[in-house]
C-alpha cells in the first residue's frame, strides 16, 4: 500500500535547510529496545492470563453471578497488555503465524455451544457452523468423525480450531473464552452485551445442559491460552526465536520490520478490518470483542501499542516502565518535522480512541455507535478511522525519510476498494 506518492518533500527540505540535527542513534539499540518491549508486553499478557485462570477457578468453585462478574473483569484486564502487543504482529512472521491461535475472530460460536434460534442451524460455508461440541460427545460432519468425549487442550487445538480449514471455526483463544463468559450478544445495535447466566456453569443447578463440559471447555481454553502466551513470551526472551530472527536482520531491515508492524496495524487491520468494515455494514457481528462489548478498549490499546513501539516505551501492568533508544529518535535525527508530525498523529489517534471509550461509559459501545441511524455515533467511529489513516500516512513519511526499500503496509478493501463492500 502506498498512501501518498510525495508526502515528505516539505519535511526533507526543512531538514536540509534547518538547524543541525541530533546524532543518529544506533539502529541496533532501537531493535534491542523493541525486542525488550515485546518481551515485557507478552510477559504481561501471560501474567494476566494466569490471573484470569485463578479467578475462573474461584468462579467454578462458586458459580454465582458476582463471581461471574469478577471473571469477566479478569478477561477484560487480560486484554489490556495483549492488545498492546499487536504492533509486533505484522512484519514478524513468528508472531503473525501464531496470532490466530489466541486472537482469531470473528468466530462461528455455534461450533462451541448453544446459540439462539436466530443464529440458524447451517451455513453453506461452514459445515461445523452449529456443531455445538459442548452438547455433543461425538460428531460426524461431511465424513469427518470427531470424538469429543473429553474436552481438553488437545481437542481444542489439534481437532477443532479452524477445522475443515474454515477460519471462522475459532475454538481457542481470547474470543472463545469471551463467548463462554458472556454468551451471544443478541442486542444488535442496541445497548447491552451477552448475558449468559452463571448457572450455565453450576453443576448443582445447571441451565442449558452440559455444565460439566462447559466448565471443561472454559478451563481447557484458558490453560491453552496460557501455554500459547508462554510460548510467545519465550520467543522474545534473550536468545528467543523471534528476538533472534529480528536481530540477525540487517539493521535497516529490522527498522523496516518495526514500521511494517506499526503501519499495517494502523491502516489495514485496525482502521480497515476492525473498524471501517463494521461501520460500513452497520453490523455488530463485525465487532472485535462482540460478546463482551469491550471493543472500545481493545481498539484503544491497539492504538496505544503502536505509540509504545514508536516512542520506545511501555508501561507494564505493575506500573514499571520498559524504555530505551526509540525509533522516534532515529526519525527525528533525519527529519524532525516528520517525527513531530507522526507524534501528533499518534496523539490524535489516542484522543479519537478515548472518545469511543468515553461513549462506552454512557452505554454507547462500539456496536451502538455503528448503528445505521446513529449519525453522531457513526461520526465518532469515523473520526477514529480518519485518525488512523492519517497516522499511517505519517508512518509512510517516516519510511520515506529513512530510505527503506520494499516496505508494504497491509491494506483493507473497506478503505481501498469500498465499492466491493457495499456490493456484498
MILUM-317218 format. One record per residue (C-alpha): residue number from 1; residue in one letter; chain; x negated, y negated, z negated. Coordinates in nm, 4 decimals. Example, Ala and Ser with C-alpha at 12.3 -4.5 7.8 and 13.67 -1.06 7.14 Angstrom:
% MILUM-317218
ATOM     k   r   c         px         py         pz
ATOM     1   a   A    -1.2300     0.4500    -0.7800
ATOM     2   s   A    -1.3670     0.1060    -0.7140
***
This chain:
% MILUM-317218
ATOM     k   r   c         px         py         pz
ATOM     1   x   A     0.0000     0.0000     0.0000
ATOM     2   x   A    -0.1256    -0.3480     0.0849
ATOM     3   x   A     0.0925    -0.6124    -0.0767
ATOM     4   x   A    -0.0838    -0.9094     0.0764
ATOM     5   x   A    -0.3387    -0.9472     0.3525
ATOM     6   x   A    -0.5278    -1.2564     0.2436
ATOM     7   x   A    -0.4379    -1.3308    -0.1141
ATOM     8   x   A    -0.7793    -1.4168    -0.2554
ATOM     9   x   A    -0.9135    -1.6854    -0.0236
ATOM    10   x   A    -0.8483    -1.9699    -0.2650
ATOM    11   x   A    -0.9926    -1.7750    -0.5562
ATOM    12   x   A    -1.3097    -1.6856    -0.3659
ATOM    13   x   A    -1.3554    -2.0471    -0.2581
ATOM    14   x   A    -1.3278    -2.1524    -0.6210
ATOM    15   x   A    -1.5956    -1.9018    -0.7186
ATOM    16   x   A    -1.8369    -2.0248    -0.4532
ATOM    17   x   A    -1.7938    -2.3915    -0.5371
ATOM    18   x   A    -1.7255    -2.3776    -0.9103
ATOM    19   x   A    -1.9376    -2.3511    -1.2236
ATOM    20   x   A    -2.1993    -2.0845    -1.2915
ATOM    21   x   A    -2.0298    -1.7530    -1.3556
ATOM    22   x   A    -2.0684    -1.5338    -1.6630
ATOM    23   x   A    -2.3150    -1.2470    -1.6485
ATOM    24   x   A    -2.1749    -0.9398    -1.4769
ATOM    25   x   A    -2.1028    -0.6661    -1.7341
ATOM    26   x   A    -2.2369    -0.3169    -1.6723
ATOM    27   x   A    -1.9764    -0.1101    -1.4935
ATOM    28   x   A    -2.0876     0.1991    -1.6853
ATOM    29   x   A    -1.9954     0.0232    -2.0107
ATOM    30   x   A    -1.6493    -0.0528    -1.8708
ATOM    31   x   A    -1.5986     0.3124    -1.7811
ATOM    32   x   A    -1.7143     0.4274    -2.1246
ATOM    33   x   A    -1.4668     0.1960    -2.2962
ATOM    34   x   A    -1.1867     0.3009    -2.0609
ATOM    35   x   A    -1.2534     0.6666    -2.1492
ATOM    36   x   A    -1.2636     0.5821    -2.5210
ATOM    37   x   A    -0.9247     0.4122    -2.4947
ATOM    38   x   A    -0.7829     0.7085    -2.3041
ATOM    39   x   A    -0.9091     0.9439    -2.5730
ATOM    40   x   A    -0.7596     0.7341    -2.8527
ATOM    41   x   A    -0.4259     0.6981    -2.6742
ATOM    42   x   A    -0.3898     1.0717    -2.6188
ATOM    43   x   A    -0.5046     1.1407    -2.9755
ATOM    44   x   A    -0.2260     0.9131    -3.0995
ATOM    45   x   A     0.0196     1.0894    -2.8694
ATOM    46   x   A    -0.0880     1.4181    -3.0250
ATOM    47   x   A    -0.0624     1.2848    -3.3806
ATOM    48   x   A     0.2894     1.1501    -3.3281
ATOM    49   x   A     0.3963     1.4755    -3.1611
ATOM    50   x   A     0.2741     1.6628    -3.4692
ATOM    51   x   A     0.4732     1.4239    -3.6849
ATOM    52   x   A     0.7768     1.4936    -3.4675
ATOM    53   x   A     0.7214     1.8652    -3.5283
ATOM    54   x   A     0.7088     1.8061    -3.9047
ATOM    55   x   A     1.0327     1.6069    -3.9042
ATOM    56   x   A     1.2030     1.8657    -3.6838
ATOM    57   x   A     1.1137     2.1353    -3.9343
ATOM    58   x   A     1.2814     1.9296    -4.2049
ATOM    59   x   A     1.5864     1.8835    -3.9837
ATOM    60   x   A     1.6212     2.2536    -3.9080
ATOM    61   x   A     1.5848     2.3348    -4.2773
ATOM    62   x   A     1.8765     2.0999    -4.3467
ATOM    63   x   A     2.0608     2.0205    -4.0203
ATOM    64   x   A     2.2506     1.7129    -4.1383
ATOM    65   x   A     2.3409     1.4045    -3.9390
ATOM    66   x   A     2.0994     1.1921    -4.1430
ATOM    67   x   A     1.8136     1.4324    -4.0723
ATOM    68   x   A     1.9059     1.4329    -3.7026
ATOM    69   x   A     1.8739     1.0533    -3.7029
ATOM    70   x   A     1.5251     1.0911    -3.8523
ATOM    71   x   A     1.4334     1.3487    -3.5884
ATOM    72   x   A     1.5487     1.1187    -3.3105
ATOM    73   x   A     1.3463     0.8320    -3.4539
ATOM    74   x   A     1.0385     1.0551    -3.4687
ATOM    75   x   A     1.0863     1.1294    -3.0977
ATOM    76   x   A     1.1141     0.7559    -3.0198
ATOM    77   x   A     0.7993     0.6915    -3.2254
ATOM    78   x   A     0.6152     0.9616    -3.0318
ATOM    79   x   A     0.6942     0.7854    -2.7058
ATOM    80   x   A     0.5071     0.4685    -2.8068
ATOM    81   x   A     0.1484     0.5915    -2.7617
ATOM    82   x   A     0.2332     0.8339    -2.4832
ATOM    83   x   A     0.3854     0.5661    -2.2596
ATOM    84   x   A     0.0728     0.3570    -2.3072
ATOM    85   x   A    -0.1269     0.6495    -2.1679
ATOM    86   x   A     0.0396     0.6467    -1.8275
ATOM    87   x   A    -0.2023     0.3913    -1.6847
ATOM    88   x   A    -0.4597     0.6741    -1.6906
ATOM    89   x   A    -0.2459     0.8934    -1.4691
ATOM    90   x   A    -0.2916     0.7689    -1.1131
ATOM    91   x   A    -0.6475     0.7974    -0.9884
ATOM    92   x   A    -0.7389     1.0662    -1.2409
ATOM    93   x   A    -0.6345     1.3997    -1.0836
ATOM    94   x   A    -0.6738     1.5924    -1.4100
ATOM    95   x   A    -0.4107     1.3681    -1.5679
ATOM    96   x   A    -0.1781     1.3494    -1.2696
ATOM    97   x   A    -0.1761     1.7270    -1.2198
ATOM    98   x   A    -0.0957     1.7741    -1.5901
ATOM    99   x   A     0.1619     1.4966    -1.6367
ATOM   100   x   A     0.4570     1.6951    -1.5024
ATOM   101   x   A     0.4391     1.9319    -1.7974
ATOM   102   x   A     0.5024     1.6576    -2.0517
ATOM   103   x   A     0.6953     1.3723    -1.8881
ATOM   104   x   A     0.8738     1.5044    -1.5777
ATOM   105   x   A     1.2147     1.3512    -1.5049
ATOM   106   x   A     1.4927     1.3368    -1.4068
ATOM   107   x   A     1.5986     1.6842    -1.5125
ATOM   108   x   A     1.8973     1.9047    -1.4423
ATOM   109   x   A     1.9865     1.9601    -1.8060
ATOM   110   x   A     2.2283     2.2406    -1.7265
ATOM   111   x   A     1.9231     2.4624    -1.6896
ATOM   112   x   A     1.8689     2.4322    -2.0647
ATOM   113   x   A     2.2013     2.4095    -2.2497
ATOM   114   x   A     2.5729     2.3452    -2.2286
ATOM   115   x   A     2.6956     2.0432    -2.0335
ATOM   116   x   A     3.0260     1.8660    -1.9751
ATOM   117   x   A     3.2546     1.9958    -1.7009
ATOM   118   x   A     3.1906     1.6739    -1.5087
ATOM   119   x   A     2.8315     1.7900    -1.4577
ATOM   120   x   A     2.9503     2.0622    -1.2211
ATOM   121   x   A     2.8666     2.4309    -1.2018
ATOM   122   x   A     2.6390     2.4430    -0.8990
ATOM   123   x   A     2.4104     2.2467    -0.6717
ATOM   124   x   A     2.3056     2.3083    -0.3125
ATOM   125   x   A     1.9509     2.2008    -0.4017
ATOM   126   x   A     1.9111     2.3936    -0.7274
ATOM   127   x   A     2.0350     2.7478    -0.7904
ATOM   128   x   A     1.9446     2.7069    -1.1593
ATOM   129   x   A     2.1456     2.3839    -1.1931
ATOM   130   x   A     2.3716     2.5262    -1.4654
ATOM   131   x   A     2.1797     2.8368    -1.5733
ATOM   132   x   A     2.2079     2.7484    -1.9445
ATOM   133   x   A     1.9168     2.9508    -2.0767
ATOM   134   x   A     2.0223     2.8879    -2.4361
ATOM   135   x   A     2.3508     3.0719    -2.3777
ATOM   136   x   A     2.2123     3.3474    -2.1552
ATOM   137   x   A     1.9531     3.6054    -2.2573
ATOM   138   x   A     1.9373     3.7488    -1.9077
ATOM   139   x   A     1.9894     3.5817    -1.5729
ATOM   140   x   A     1.9897     3.6874    -1.2110
ATOM   141   x   A     1.9891     3.3959    -0.9698
ATOM   142   x   A     1.9160     3.4402    -0.5992
ATOM   143   x   A     1.7482     3.7723    -0.6632
ATOM   144   x   A     1.5324     3.6280    -0.9426
ATOM   145   x   A     1.5661     3.8249    -1.2665
ATOM   146   x   A     1.4913     3.6363    -1.5868
ATOM   147   x   A     1.4541     3.7943    -1.9283
ATOM   148   x   A     1.5242     3.5070    -2.1671
ATOM   149   x   A     1.5917     3.7214    -2.4724
ATOM   150   x   A     1.3069     3.5492    -2.6537
ATOM   151   x   A     1.2856     3.1723    -2.6189
ATOM   152   x   A     0.9185     3.0904    -2.6649
ATOM   153   x   A     0.6449     2.8740    -2.5191
ATOM   154   x   A     0.5581     3.1283    -2.2524
ATOM   155   x   A     0.9169     3.1470    -2.1247
ATOM   156   x   A     0.9438     2.7693    -2.1006
ATOM   157   x   A     0.6040     2.7003    -1.9444
ATOM   158   x   A     0.5485     3.0002    -1.7207
ATOM   159   x   A     0.9001     3.1021    -1.6153
ATOM   160   x   A     1.1464     2.8162    -1.6421
ATOM   161   x   A     0.9545     2.4945    -1.5788
ATOM   162   x   A     1.0075     2.3967    -1.2147
ATOM   163   x   A     1.1473     2.7428    -1.1462
ATOM   164   x   A     1.2244     2.8113    -0.7794
ATOM   165   x   A     0.9889     2.5167    -0.7050
ATOM   166   x   A     1.2661     2.2691    -0.7903
ATOM   167   x   A     1.1188     1.9639    -0.9624
ATOM   168   x   A     1.4468     1.8910    -1.1430
ATOM   169   x   A     1.4123     2.2190    -1.3341
ATOM   170   x   A     1.2326     2.0477    -1.6194
ATOM   171   x   A     1.2094     2.2935    -1.9065
ATOM   172   x   A     0.9247     2.1362    -2.1059
ATOM   173   x   A     0.8024     1.8027    -2.2355
ATOM   174   x   A     0.9464     1.4925    -2.3937
ATOM   175   x   A     1.2685     1.4859    -2.1912
ATOM   176   x   A     1.3646     1.8471    -2.2610
ATOM   177   x   A     1.3249     1.7683    -2.6322
ATOM   178   x   A     1.5163     1.4441    -2.5848
ATOM   179   x   A     1.8101     1.6299    -2.4296
ATOM   180   x   A     1.8188     1.8768    -2.7164
ATOM   181   x   A     1.8205     1.5985    -2.9762
ATOM   182   x   A     2.0751     1.3701    -2.8107
ATOM   183   x   A     2.2689     1.5811    -2.5614
ATOM   184   x   A     2.4138     1.4285    -2.2476
ATOM   185   x   A     2.4872     1.0568    -2.2328
ATOM   186   x   A     2.8427     1.0578    -2.0976
ATOM   187   x   A     2.8978     0.6827    -2.1311
ATOM   188   x   A     2.7990     0.5867    -1.7763
ATOM   189   x   A     2.7125     0.2163    -1.7656
ATOM   190   x   A     2.8891     0.1545    -2.0940
ATOM   191   x   A     2.7089     0.1262    -2.4295
ATOM   192   x   A     2.6200     0.4454    -2.6099
ATOM   193   x   A     2.3632     0.7250    -2.5873
ATOM   194   x   A     2.4031     1.1004    -2.6160
ATOM   195   x   A     2.5850     1.2159    -2.9276
ATOM   196   x   A     2.5014     1.5804    -2.9904
ATOM   197   x   A     2.6182     1.6885    -3.3377
ATOM   198   x   A     2.3689     1.8125    -3.5946
ATOM   199   x   A     2.5826     2.1243    -3.6302
ATOM   200   x   A     2.4549     2.2382    -3.2896
ATOM   201   x   A     2.1510     2.3497    -3.4924
ATOM   202   x   A     2.3349     2.4726    -3.8047
ATOM   203   x   A     2.3204     2.8493    -3.8480
ATOM   204   x   A     2.5995     2.8452    -4.1088
ATOM   205   x   A     2.8350     2.6044    -3.9312
ATOM   206   x   A     2.7379     2.6377    -3.5667
ATOM   207   x   A     2.9036     2.4306    -3.2954
ATOM   208   x   A     2.8860     2.5114    -2.9231
ATOM   209   x   A     2.7384     2.8539    -2.9945
ATOM   210   x   A     2.3837     2.9922    -2.9824
ATOM   211   x   A     2.2492     2.7642    -3.2537
ATOM   212   x   A     1.9670     3.0091    -3.3261
ATOM   213   x   A     1.8500     2.9964    -2.9665
ATOM   214   x   A     1.8878     2.6174    -2.9516
ATOM   215   x   A     1.6639     2.5909    -3.2564
ATOM   216   x   A     1.4128     2.8246    -3.0937
ATOM   217   x   A     1.4092     2.6145    -2.7766
ATOM   218   x   A     1.3624     2.2897    -2.9669
ATOM   219   x   A     1.0646     2.4198    -3.1609
ATOM   220   x   A     0.9059     2.6012    -2.8657
ATOM   221   x   A     0.9266     2.2854    -2.6530
ATOM   222   x   A     0.7765     2.0738    -2.9318
ATOM   223   x   A     0.4940     2.3177    -3.0004
ATOM   224   x   A     0.4209     2.3353    -2.6285
ATOM   225   x   A     0.4112     1.9543    -2.6133
ATOM   226   x   A     0.1549     1.9576    -2.8943
ATOM   227   x   A    -0.0550     2.2130    -2.7049
ATOM   228   x   A    -0.0438     2.0064    -2.3867
ATOM   229   x   A    -0.1329     1.6800    -2.5610
ATOM   230   x   A    -0.4174     1.8516    -2.7450
ATOM   231   x   A    -0.5484     1.9662    -2.4072
ATOM   232   x   A    -0.5462     1.6130    -2.2673
ATOM   233   x   A    -0.6971     1.4559    -2.5785
ATOM   234   x   A    -0.9823     1.7069    -2.5465
ATOM   235   x   A    -1.0163     1.6212    -2.1771
ATOM   236   x   A    -1.1062     1.2628    -2.2758
ATOM   237   x   A    -1.3289     1.3531    -2.5704
ATOM   238   x   A    -1.7069     1.3307    -2.5274
ATOM   239   x   A    -1.8019     1.5922    -2.2653
ATOM   240   x   A    -1.4321     1.6482    -2.1874
ATOM   241   x   A    -1.3358     1.7305    -1.8295
ATOM   242   x   A    -1.1507     1.4061    -1.7467
ATOM   243   x   A    -1.4177     1.1857    -1.9017
ATOM   244   x   A    -1.6957     1.3781    -1.7255
ATOM   245   x   A    -1.5173     1.3596    -1.3915
ATOM   246   x   A    -1.4849     0.9820    -1.4265
ATOM   247   x   A    -1.8367     0.9165    -1.5495
ATOM   248   x   A    -2.0020     1.1246    -1.2770
ATOM   249   x   A    -1.8479     0.8992    -1.0126
ATOM   250   x   A    -2.0430     0.6106    -0.8672
ATOM   251   x   A    -1.9676     0.3050    -1.0842
ATOM   252   x   A    -1.7679     0.1289    -0.8107
ATOM   253   x   A    -1.5632     0.4437    -0.7550
ATOM   254   x   A    -1.4910     0.4605    -1.1274
ATOM   255   x   A    -1.3742     0.0980    -1.1281
ATOM   256   x   A    -1.1528     0.1785    -0.8295
ATOM   257   x   A    -1.0005     0.4632    -1.0308
ATOM   258   x   A    -0.9066     0.2218    -1.3090
ATOM   259   x   A    -0.7430    -0.0244    -1.0704
ATOM   260   x   A    -0.5619     0.2542    -0.8842
ATOM   261   x   A    -0.4030     0.3647    -1.2099
ATOM   262   x   A    -0.3032     0.0137    -1.3071
ATOM   263   x   A    -0.1607    -0.0843    -0.9691
ATOM   264   x   A     0.0161     0.2424    -0.8911
ATOM   265   x   A     0.1916     0.2486    -1.2264
ATOM   266   x   A     0.2894    -0.1177    -1.1980
ATOM   267   x   A     0.4194    -0.1036    -0.8420
ATOM   268   x   A     0.5329     0.2324    -0.7108
ATOM   269   x   A     0.6148     0.4087    -1.0350
ATOM   270   x   A     0.7401     0.1507    -1.2850
ATOM   271   x   A     0.8712    -0.1286    -1.0629
ATOM   272   x   A     0.9996     0.1128    -0.7994
ATOM   273   x   A     1.0931     0.4640    -0.9057
ATOM   274   x   A     1.1742     0.3930    -1.2702
ATOM   275   x   A     1.3403     0.0536    -1.2411
ATOM   276   x   A     1.4388    -0.0771    -0.8973
ATOM   277   x   A     1.5851     0.2542    -0.7800
ATOM   278   x   A     1.8293     0.2746    -1.0695
ATOM   279   x   A     1.9174    -0.0915    -1.0250
ATOM   280   x   A     1.9894    -0.0489    -0.6550
ATOM   281   x   A     2.2099     0.2541    -0.7158
ATOM   282   x   A     2.3553     0.1216    -1.0448
ATOM   283   x   A     2.3066     0.4803    -1.1572
ATOM   284   x   A     2.2397     0.5672    -1.5248
ATOM   285   x   A     2.1171     0.9084    -1.4113
ATOM   286   x   A     1.8105     0.7257    -1.2756
ATOM   287   x   A     1.7271     0.6001    -1.6234
ATOM   288   x   A     1.3912     0.7266    -1.7526
ATOM   289   x   A     1.4980     0.8091    -2.1110
ATOM   290   x   A     1.8561     0.8718    -2.0093
ATOM   291   x   A     1.9791     1.0805    -2.3054
ATOM   292   x   A     1.8471     0.8534    -2.5809
ATOM   293   x   A     1.8844     0.5150    -2.4076
ATOM   294   x   A     1.5243     0.4432    -2.5045
ATOM   295   x   A     1.4229     0.3283    -2.1561
ATOM   296   x   A     1.3651    -0.0331    -2.2570
ATOM   297   x   A     1.0943     0.0806    -2.4989
ATOM   298   x   A     0.9374     0.3229    -2.2531
ATOM   299   x   A     0.9152     0.0511    -1.9891
ATOM   300   x   A     0.7708    -0.1958    -2.2401
ATOM   301   x   A     0.4948     0.0421    -2.3450
ATOM   302   x   A     0.4187     0.1495    -1.9887
ATOM   303   x   A     0.3537    -0.2160    -1.9102
ATOM   304   x   A     0.1570    -0.2508    -2.2326
ATOM   305   x   A    -0.0662     0.0361    -2.1251
ATOM   306   x   A    -0.1637    -0.1457    -1.8058
ATOM   307   x   A    -0.2551    -0.4521    -2.0095
ATOM   308   x   A    -0.4576    -0.2381    -2.2517
ATOM   309   x   A    -0.6652    -0.0974    -1.9661
ATOM   310   x   A    -0.7379    -0.4350    -1.8088
ATOM   311   x   A    -0.8316    -0.6083    -2.1335
ATOM   312   x   A    -1.0205    -0.3034    -2.2614
ATOM   313   x   A    -0.8404    -0.2930    -2.5927
ATOM   314   x   A    -0.5918    -0.0511    -2.7544
ATOM   315   x   A    -0.4255    -0.0789    -3.0967
ATOM   316   x   A    -0.3848     0.2650    -3.2494
ATOM   317   x   A    -0.0810     0.3791    -3.4469
ATOM   318   x   A    -0.2794     0.3355    -3.7707
ATOM   319   x   A    -0.3499    -0.0279    -3.6811
ATOM   320   x   A    -0.7161     0.0176    -3.5913
ATOM   321   x   A    -0.8395    -0.1188    -3.2602
ATOM   322   x   A    -1.0476     0.0513    -2.9910
ATOM   323   x   A    -1.2199    -0.2070    -2.7723
ATOM   324   x   A    -1.5295    -0.2708    -2.5667
ATOM   325   x   A    -1.6516    -0.4075    -2.2351
ATOM   326   x   A    -1.3475    -0.4661    -2.0163
ATOM   327   x   A    -1.2507    -0.4708    -1.6525
ATOM   328   x   A    -1.1268    -0.8246    -1.7184
ATOM   329   x   A    -1.4827    -0.9339    -1.7948
ATOM   330   x   A    -1.6032    -0.7883    -1.4662
ATOM   331   x   A    -1.3338    -0.9632    -1.2631
ATOM   332   x   A    -1.3959    -1.2885    -1.4494
ATOM   333   x   A    -1.7675    -1.2688    -1.3698
ATOM   334   x   A    -1.6827    -1.2542    -0.9988
ATOM   335   x   A    -1.3708    -1.4708    -0.9758
ATOM   336   x   A    -1.2416    -1.6482    -1.2889
ATOM   337   x   A    -0.9277    -1.7651    -1.1108
ATOM   338   x   A    -0.8363    -1.4089    -1.0120
ATOM   339   x   A    -0.8949    -1.2897    -1.3678
ATOM   340   x   A    -0.6811    -1.5651    -1.5178
ATOM   341   x   A    -0.4067    -1.5055    -1.2649
ATOM   342   x   A    -0.3959    -1.1346    -1.3495
ATOM   343   x   A    -0.3905    -1.2105    -1.7217
ATOM   344   x   A    -0.0997    -1.4487    -1.6632
ATOM   345   x   A     0.0894    -1.1868    -1.4640
ATOM   346   x   A     0.0369    -0.9271    -1.7368
ATOM   347   x   A     0.1812    -1.1709    -1.9905
ATOM   348   x   A     0.4821    -1.2457    -1.7709
ATOM   349   x   A     0.5490    -0.8746    -1.7267
ATOM   350   x   A     0.5338    -0.8203    -2.1009
ATOM   351   x   A     0.7751    -1.1081    -2.1548
ATOM   352   x   A     1.0166    -0.9618    -1.8981
ATOM   353   x   A     0.9923    -0.6211    -2.0675
ATOM   354   x   A     1.0527    -0.7840    -2.4046
ATOM   355   x   A     1.3688    -0.9414    -2.2641
ATOM   356   x   A     1.5019    -0.5903    -2.1906
ATOM   357   x   A     1.4093    -0.4804    -2.5426
ATOM   358   x   A     1.5944    -0.7829    -2.6821
ATOM   359   x   A     1.9036    -0.6981    -2.4779
ATOM   360   x   A     1.8966    -0.3432    -2.6097
ATOM   361   x   A     1.9239    -0.4719    -2.9664
ATOM   362   x   A     2.2576    -0.6219    -2.8605
ATOM   363   x   A     2.3775    -0.2898    -2.7190
ATOM   364   x   A     2.2782    -0.3787    -2.3639
ATOM   365   x   A     2.0479    -0.0868    -2.2957
ATOM   366   x   A     1.8990    -0.0218    -1.9528
ATOM   367   x   A     2.1991     0.1787    -1.8276
ATOM   368   x   A     2.4283    -0.1086    -1.9266
ATOM   369   x   A     2.2046    -0.3721    -1.7655
ATOM   370   x   A     2.2076    -0.1960    -1.4272
ATOM   371   x   A     2.5877    -0.1634    -1.4135
ATOM   372   x   A     2.7406    -0.2627    -1.0807
ATOM   373   x   A     2.9457    -0.5502    -1.2273
ATOM   374   x   A     2.6825    -0.6742    -1.4713
ATOM   375   x   A     2.5207    -0.9580    -1.2756
ATOM   376   x   A     2.3458    -1.1077    -1.5770
ATOM   377   x   A     2.2098    -0.7684    -1.6793
ATOM   378   x   A     2.1008    -0.6909    -1.3246
ATOM   379   x   A     1.9002    -1.0135    -1.3245
ATOM   380   x   A     1.7204    -0.9197    -1.6474
ATOM   381   x   A     1.6086    -0.5949    -1.4834
ATOM   382   x   A     1.5235    -0.7626    -1.1519
ATOM   383   x   A     1.3054    -1.0138    -1.3359
ATOM   384   x   A     1.1069    -0.7217    -1.4749
ATOM   385   x   A     1.0729    -0.5728    -1.1258
ATOM   386   x   A     0.9611    -0.9081    -0.9831
ATOM   387   x   A     0.7023    -0.9494    -1.2588
ATOM   388   x   A     0.5593    -0.6050    -1.1895
ATOM   389   x   A     0.5377    -0.6693    -0.8160
ATOM   390   x   A     0.3549    -0.9965    -0.8813
ATOM   391   x   A     0.1264    -0.8131    -1.1223
ATOM   392   x   A     0.0476    -0.5541    -0.8563
ATOM   393   x   A    -0.0380    -0.8339    -0.6132
ATOM   394   x   A    -0.2784    -0.9768    -0.8717
ATOM   395   x   A    -0.4326    -0.6312    -0.9128
ATOM   396   x   A    -0.4891    -0.6206    -0.5371
ATOM   397   x   A    -0.6611    -0.9583    -0.5662
ATOM   398   x   A    -0.8989    -0.8028    -0.8203
ATOM   399   x   A    -0.9619    -0.5070    -0.5894
ATOM   400   x   A    -1.0477    -0.7501    -0.3102
ATOM   401   x   A    -1.2902    -0.9678    -0.5067
ATOM   402   x   A    -1.4711    -0.6592    -0.6336
ATOM   403   x   A    -1.5018    -0.5416    -0.2715
ATOM   404   x   A    -1.3686    -0.1951    -0.3497
ATOM   405   x   A    -1.3059     0.0210    -0.0461
ATOM   406   x   A    -1.0250     0.2671     0.0144
ATOM   407   x   A    -0.8103     0.1806    -0.2878
ATOM   408   x   A    -0.4474     0.2565    -0.2125
ATOM   409   x   A    -0.1666     0.1956    -0.4593
ATOM   410   x   A     0.1392     0.4180    -0.4849
ATOM   411   x   A     0.4458     0.2792    -0.3114
ATOM   412   x   A     0.8200     0.3339    -0.3512
ATOM   413   x   A     1.0993     0.3400    -0.0943
ATOM   414   x   A     1.3085     0.1258    -0.3276
ATOM   415   x   A     1.0566    -0.1558    -0.2729
ATOM   416   x   A     0.9006    -0.0729     0.0651
ATOM   417   x   A     1.1993     0.0678     0.2514
ATOM   418   x   A     1.5169    -0.0282     0.0619
ATOM   419   x   A     1.7405     0.0439     0.3620
ATOM   420   x   A     1.6635     0.4140     0.3164
ATOM   421   x   A     1.8003     0.3966    -0.0384
ATOM   422   x   A     2.1219     0.2149     0.0483
ATOM   423   x   A     2.1890     0.4705     0.3210
ATOM   424   x   A     2.1892     0.7619     0.0733
***
